[in-house]
Amino acid sequence: MADHDRQDGNRRGPVIALVVVVLLFVVGWILTQMLYSNGRLEDCLLSGRTNCAPIQTPSR
């Protein structure tokens, strides 16, 4: 019986591992998106254009 109780109560490790994997995925996704947008901006600038960055206007 003690072995059965130990198996049921020891689910913390896999849950922590799953949280770490999900967190790494989210951080990787955000980093990929940031690098992609910076790459597009650099490509635009290196092609000689001057209007590459979007202009943000205050909304009224």
PDB file as gemmi writes it, atoms N, CA and C in Angstrom:
CRYST1    1.000    1.000    1.000  90.00  90.00  90.00 P 1                      
ATOM      1  N   MET A   1       0.799  -1.198   0.000  1.00  0.00           N  
ATOM      2  CA  MET A   1       0.000   0.000   0.000  1.00  0.00           C  
ATOM      3  C   MET A   1       0.847   1.270   0.000  1.00  0.00           C  
ATOM      4  N   ALA A   2       1.983   1.249   0.701  1.00  0.00           N  
ATOM      5  CA  ALA A   2       2.814   2.445   0.781  1.00  0.00           C  
ATOM      6  C   ALA A   2       3.390   2.797  -0.584  1.00  0.00           C  
ATOM      7  N   ASP A   3       3.705   1.793  -1.399  1.00  0.00           N  
ATOM      8  CA  ASP A   3       4.232   2.055  -2.741  1.00  0.00           C  
ATOM      9  C   ASP A   3       3.185   2.724  -3.626  1.00  0.00           C  
ATOM     10  N   HIS A   4       1.937   2.310  -3.467  1.00  0.00           N  
ATOM     11  CA  HIS A   4       0.847   2.901  -4.247  1.00  0.00           C  
ATOM     12  C   HIS A   4       0.641   4.367  -3.869  1.00  0.00           C  
ATOM     13  N   ASP A   5       0.718   4.681  -2.581  1.00  0.00           N  
ATOM     14  CA  ASP A   5       0.563   6.061  -2.137  1.00  0.00           C  
ATOM     15  C   ASP A   5       1.706   6.940  -2.630  1.00  0.00           C  
ATOM     16  N   ARG A   6       2.886   6.404  -2.685  1.00  0.00           N  
ATOM     17  CA  ARG A   6       4.041   7.169  -3.136  1.00  0.00           C  
ATOM     18  C   ARG A   6       3.906   7.525  -4.619  1.00  0.00           C  
ATOM     19  N   GLN A   7       3.380   6.635  -5.425  1.00  0.00           N  
ATOM     20  CA  GLN A   7       3.228   6.899  -6.862  1.00  0.00           C  
ATOM     21  C   GLN A   7       2.168   7.957  -7.118  1.00  0.00           C  
ATOM     22  N   ASP A   8       1.081   7.938  -6.371  1.00  0.00           N  
ATOM     23  CA  ASP A   8       0.026   8.923  -6.576  1.00  0.00           C  
ATOM     24  C   ASP A   8       0.458  10.324  -6.144  1.00  0.00           C  
ATOM     25  N   GLY A   9       1.257  10.422  -5.107  1.00  0.00           N  
ATOM     26  CA  GLY A   9       1.653  11.720  -4.592  1.00  0.00           C  
ATOM     27  C   GLY A   9       2.857  12.318  -5.291  1.00  0.00           C  
ATOM     28  N   ASN A  10       3.489  11.599  -6.186  1.00  0.00           N  
ATOM     29  CA  ASN A  10       4.712  12.079  -6.817  1.00  0.00           C  
ATOM     30  C   ASN A  10       4.447  12.515  -8.254  1.00  0.00           C  
ATOM     31  N   ARG A  11       3.485  13.373  -8.434  1.00  0.00           N  
ATOM     32  CA  ARG A  11       3.180  13.900  -9.773  1.00  0.00           C  
ATOM     33  C   ARG A  11       3.748  15.300  -9.959  1.00  0.00           C  
ATOM     34  N   ARG A  12       4.401  15.801  -8.949  1.00  0.00           N  
ATOM     35  CA  ARG A  12       4.931  17.165  -9.015  1.00  0.00           C  
ATOM     36  C   ARG A  12       6.040  17.284 -10.061  1.00  0.00           C  
ATOM     37  N   GLY A  13       6.900  16.273 -10.162  1.00  0.00           N  
ATOM     38  CA  GLY A  13       8.022  16.320 -11.100  1.00  0.00           C  
ATOM     39  C   GLY A  13       7.591  16.443 -12.554  1.00  0.00           C  
ATOM     40  N   PRO A  14       6.687  15.579 -13.040  1.00  0.00           N  
ATOM     41  CA  PRO A  14       6.239  15.711 -14.429  1.00  0.00           C  
ATOM     42  C   PRO A  14       5.499  17.016 -14.700  1.00  0.00           C  
ATOM     43  N   VAL A  15       4.755  17.511 -13.720  1.00  0.00           N  
ATOM     44  CA  VAL A  15       4.042  18.776 -13.903  1.00  0.00           C  
ATOM     45  C   VAL A  15       5.035  19.924 -14.021  1.00  0.00           C  
ATOM     46  N   ILE A  16       6.057  19.921 -13.193  1.00  0.00           N  
ATOM     47  CA  ILE A  16       7.087  20.961 -13.266  1.00  0.00           C  
ATOM     48  C   ILE A  16       7.810  20.881 -14.612  1.00  0.00           C  
ATOM     49  N   ALA A  17       8.101  19.670 -15.066  1.00  0.00           N  
ATOM     50  CA  ALA A  17       8.764  19.507 -16.363  1.00  0.00           C  
ATOM     51  C   ALA A  17       7.889  20.037 -17.488  1.00  0.00           C  
ATOM     52  N   LEU A  18       6.594  19.776 -17.420  1.00  0.00           N  
ATOM     53  CA  LEU A  18       5.679  20.280 -18.445  1.00  0.00           C  
ATOM     54  C   LEU A  18       5.626  21.796 -18.437  1.00  0.00           C  
ATOM     55  N   VAL A  19       5.597  22.394 -17.256  1.00  0.00           N  
ATOM     56  CA  VAL A  19       5.582  23.858 -17.149  1.00  0.00           C  
ATOM     57  C   VAL A  19       6.867  24.446 -17.734  1.00  0.00           C  
ATOM     58  N   VAL A  20       8.002  23.821 -17.461  1.00  0.00           N  
ATOM     59  CA  VAL A  20       9.277  24.305 -17.991  1.00  0.00           C  
ATOM     60  C   VAL A  20       9.291  24.213 -19.516  1.00  0.00           C  
ATOM     61  N   VAL A  21       8.789  23.123 -20.060  1.00  0.00           N  
ATOM     62  CA  VAL A  21       8.762  22.965 -21.517  1.00  0.00           C  
ATOM     63  C   VAL A  21       7.853  24.005 -22.148  1.00  0.00           C  
ATOM     64  N   VAL A  22       6.681  24.231 -21.570  1.00  0.00           N  
ATOM     65  CA  VAL A  22       5.761  25.236 -22.106  1.00  0.00           C  
ATOM     66  C   VAL A  22       6.377  26.625 -22.010  1.00  0.00           C  
ATOM     67  N   LEU A  23       7.031  26.921 -20.894  1.00  0.00           N  
ATOM     68  CA  LEU A  23       7.674  28.220 -20.727  1.00  0.00           C  
ATOM     69  C   LEU A  23       8.785  28.422 -21.753  1.00  0.00           C  
ATOM     70  N   LEU A  24       9.592  27.401 -21.990  1.00  0.00           N  
ATOM     71  CA  LEU A  24      10.635  27.495 -23.007  1.00  0.00           C  
ATOM     72  C   LEU A  24      10.048  27.700 -24.400  1.00  0.00           C  
ATOM     73  N   PHE A  25       8.940  27.044 -24.677  1.00  0.00           N  
ATOM     74  CA  PHE A  25       8.283  27.215 -25.975  1.00  0.00           C  
ATOM     75  C   PHE A  25       7.797  28.649 -26.151  1.00  0.00           C  
ATOM     76  N   VAL A  26       7.172  29.203 -25.126  1.00  0.00           N  
ATOM     77  CA  VAL A  26       6.644  30.569 -25.213  1.00  0.00           C  
ATOM     78  C   VAL A  26       7.781  31.575 -25.376  1.00  0.00           C  
ATOM     79  N   VAL A  27       8.837  31.419 -24.602  1.00  0.00           N  
ATOM     80  CA  VAL A  27       9.989  32.328 -24.715  1.00  0.00           C  
ATOM     81  C   VAL A  27      10.625  32.200 -26.098  1.00  0.00           C  
ATOM     82  N   GLY A  28      10.744  30.987 -26.608  1.00  0.00           N  
ATOM     83  CA  GLY A  28      11.290  30.786 -27.950  1.00  0.00           C  
ATOM     84  C   GLY A  28      10.425  31.411 -29.016  1.00  0.00           C  
ATOM     85  N   TRP A  29       9.112  31.307 -28.853  1.00  0.00           N  
ATOM     86  CA  TRP A  29       8.185  31.902 -29.836  1.00  0.00           C  
ATOM     87  C   TRP A  29       8.317  33.428 -29.841  1.00  0.00           C  
ATOM     88  N   ILE A  30       8.360  34.029 -28.668  1.00  0.00           N  
ATOM     89  CA  ILE A  30       8.493  35.485 -28.573  1.00  0.00           C  
ATOM     90  C   ILE A  30       9.829  35.932 -29.165  1.00  0.00           C  
ATOM     91  N   LEU A  31      10.895  35.232 -28.850  1.00  0.00           N  
ATOM     92  CA  LEU A  31      12.210  35.570 -29.379  1.00  0.00           C  
ATOM     93  C   LEU A  31      12.239  35.443 -30.899  1.00  0.00           C  
ATOM     94  N   THR A  32      11.615  34.400 -31.422  1.00  0.00           N  
ATOM     95  CA  THR A  32      11.557  34.212 -32.870  1.00  0.00           C  
ATOM     96  C   THR A  32      10.809  35.355 -33.542  1.00  0.00           C  
ATOM     97  N   GLN A  33       9.703  35.770 -32.967  1.00  0.00           N  
ATOM     98  CA  GLN A  33       8.931  36.870 -33.548  1.00  0.00           C  
ATOM     99  C   GLN A  33       9.713  38.181 -33.517  1.00  0.00           C  
ATOM    100  N   MET A  34      10.412  38.437 -32.426  1.00  0.00           N  
ATOM    101  CA  MET A  34      11.209  39.658 -32.330  1.00  0.00           C  
ATOM    102  C   MET A  34      12.346  39.653 -33.348  1.00  0.00           C  
ATOM    103  N   LEU A  35      13.036  38.516 -33.476  1.00  0.00           N  
ATOM    104  CA  LEU A  35      14.132  38.427 -34.440  1.00  0.00           C  
ATOM    105  C   LEU A  35      13.626  38.553 -35.874  1.00  0.00           C  
ATOM    106  N   TYR A  36      12.453  38.007 -36.151  1.00  0.00           N  
ATOM    107  CA  TYR A  36      11.877  38.103 -37.489  1.00  0.00           C  
ATOM    108  C   TYR A  36      11.550  39.554 -37.839  1.00  0.00           C  
ATOM    109  N   SER A  37      10.946  40.288 -36.899  1.00  0.00           N  
ATOM    110  CA  SER A  37      10.602  41.681 -37.192  1.00  0.00           C  
ATOM    111  C   SER A  37      11.862  42.536 -37.332  1.00  0.00           C  
ATOM    112  N   ASN A  38      12.886  42.270 -36.512  1.00  0.00           N  
ATOM    113  CA  ASN A  38      14.138  43.011 -36.663  1.00  0.00           C  
ATOM    114  C   ASN A  38      14.814  42.686 -37.993  1.00  0.00           C  
ATOM    115  N   GLY A  39      14.743  41.445 -38.407  1.00  0.00           N  
ATOM    116  CA  GLY A  39      15.319  41.060 -39.697  1.00  0.00           C  
ATOM    117  C   GLY A  39      14.629  41.748 -40.860  1.00  0.00           C  
ATOM    118  N   ARG A  40      13.317  41.846 -40.788  1.00  0.00           N  
ATOM    119  CA  ARG A  40      12.582  42.547 -41.853  1.00  0.00           C  
ATOM    120  C   ARG A  40      12.967  44.019 -41.908  1.00  0.00           C  
ATOM    121  N   LEU A  41      13.114  44.643 -40.726  1.00  0.00           N  
ATOM    122  CA  LEU A  41      13.506  46.048 -40.670  1.00  0.00           C  
ATOM    123  C   LEU A  41      14.918  46.231 -41.234  1.00  0.00           C  
ATOM    124  N   GLU A  42      15.838  45.348 -40.883  1.00  0.00           N  
ATOM    125  CA  GLU A  42      17.201  45.438 -41.399  1.00  0.00           C  
ATOM    126  C   GLU A  42      17.230  45.230 -42.910  1.00  0.00           C  
ATOM    127  N   ASP A  43      16.452  44.288 -43.425  1.00  0.00           N  
ATOM    128  CA  ASP A  43      16.391  44.075 -44.870  1.00  0.00           C  
ATOM    129  C   ASP A  43      15.887  45.321 -45.586  1.00  0.00           C  
ATOM    130  N   CYS A  44      14.889  45.961 -45.014  1.00  0.00           N  
ATOM    131  CA  CYS A  44      14.348  47.175 -45.607  1.00  0.00           C  
ATOM    132  C   CYS A  44      15.398  48.286 -45.608  1.00  0.00           C  
ATOM    133  N   LEU A  45      16.070  48.456 -44.471  1.00  0.00           N  
ATOM    134  CA  LEU A  45      17.080  49.513 -44.380  1.00  0.00           C  
ATOM    135  C   LEU A  45      18.260  49.249 -45.311  1.00  0.00           C  
ATOM    136  N   LEU A  46      18.684  47.995 -45.413  1.00  0.00           N  
ATOM    137  CA  LEU A  46      19.820  47.669 -46.267  1.00  0.00           C  
ATOM    138  C   LEU A  46      19.484  47.790 -47.752  1.00  0.00           C  
ATOM    139  N   SER A  47      18.205  47.769 -48.081  1.00  0.00           N  
ATOM    140  CA  SER A  47      17.835  47.945 -49.487  1.00  0.00           C  
ATOM    141  C   SER A  47      17.793  49.419 -49.876  1.00  0.00           C  
ATOM    142  N   GLY A  48      18.026  50.317 -48.922  1.00  0.00           N  
ATOM    143  CA  GLY A  48      18.139  51.735 -49.227  1.00  0.00           C  
ATOM    144  C   GLY A  48      16.867  52.523 -48.996  1.00  0.00           C  
ATOM    145  N   ARG A  49      15.848  51.909 -48.480  1.00  0.00           N  
ATOM    146  CA  ARG A  49      14.601  52.638 -48.221  1.00  0.00           C  
ATOM    147  C   ARG A  49      14.742  53.478 -46.959  1.00  0.00           C  
ATOM    148  N   THR A  50      13.951  54.536 -46.902  1.00  0.00           N  
ATOM    149  CA  THR A  50      14.001  55.410 -45.728  1.00  0.00           C  
ATOM    150  C   THR A  50      12.713  55.361 -44.913  1.00  0.00           C  
ATOM    151  N   ASN A  51      11.690  54.702 -45.402  1.00  0.00           N  
ATOM    152  CA  ASN A  51      10.406  54.658 -44.692  1.00  0.00           C  
ATOM    153  C   ASN A  51      10.111  53.252 -44.187  1.00  0.00           C  
ATOM    154  N   CYS A  52      11.060  52.638 -43.531  1.00  0.00           N  
ATOM    155  CA  CYS A  52      10.923  51.240 -43.120  1.00  0.00           C  
ATOM    156  C   CYS A  52      10.145  51.069 -41.819  1.00  0.00           C  
ATOM    157  N   ALA A  53      10.388  51.905 -40.856  1.00  0.00           N  
ATOM    158  CA  ALA A  53       9.737  51.750 -39.556  1.00  0.00           C  
ATOM    159  C   ALA A  53       8.320  52.311 -39.624  1.00  0.00           C  
ATOM    160  N   PRO A  54       7.368  51.599 -39.071  1.00  0.00           N  
ATOM    161  CA  PRO A  54       5.991  52.125 -39.061  1.00  0.00           C  
ATOM    162  C   PRO A  54       5.899  53.362 -38.177  1.00  0.00           C  
ATOM    163  N   ILE A  55       5.162  54.322 -38.639  1.00  0.00           N  
ATOM    164  CA  ILE A  55       4.972  55.559 -37.899  1.00  0.00           C  
ATOM    165  C   ILE A  55       3.747  55.392 -37.010  1.00  0.00           C  
ATOM    166  N   GLN A  56       3.939  55.636 -35.724  1.00  0.00           N  
ATOM    167  CA  GLN A  56       2.825  55.538 -34.797  1.00  0.00           C  
ATOM    168  C   GLN A  56       2.268  56.938 -34.545  1.00  0.00           C  
ATOM    169  N   THR A  57       0.999  57.095 -34.812  1.00  0.00           N  
ATOM    170  CA  THR A  57       0.336  58.379 -34.578  1.00  0.00           C  
ATOM    171  C   THR A  57      -0.584  58.240 -33.371  1.00  0.00           C  
ATOM    172  N   PRO A  58      -0.701  59.282 -32.593  1.00  0.00           N  
ATOM    173  CA  PRO A  58      -1.601  59.198 -31.451  1.00  0.00           C  
ATOM    174  C   PRO A  58      -3.053  59.110 -31.924  1.00  0.00           C  
ATOM    175  N   SER A  59      -3.811  58.222 -31.332  1.00  0.00           N  
ATOM    176  CA  SER A  59      -5.208  58.082 -31.719  1.00  0.00           C  
ATOM    177  C   SER A  59      -6.047  59.080 -30.924  1.00  0.00           C  
ATOM    178  N   ARG A  60      -7.008  59.638 -31.590  1.00  0.00           N  
ATOM    179  CA  ARG A  60      -7.855  60.657 -30.951  1.00  0.00           C  
ATOM    180  C   ARG A  60      -9.201  60.112 -30.658  1.00  0.00           C  
TER     181      ARG A  60                                                      
END                                                                             
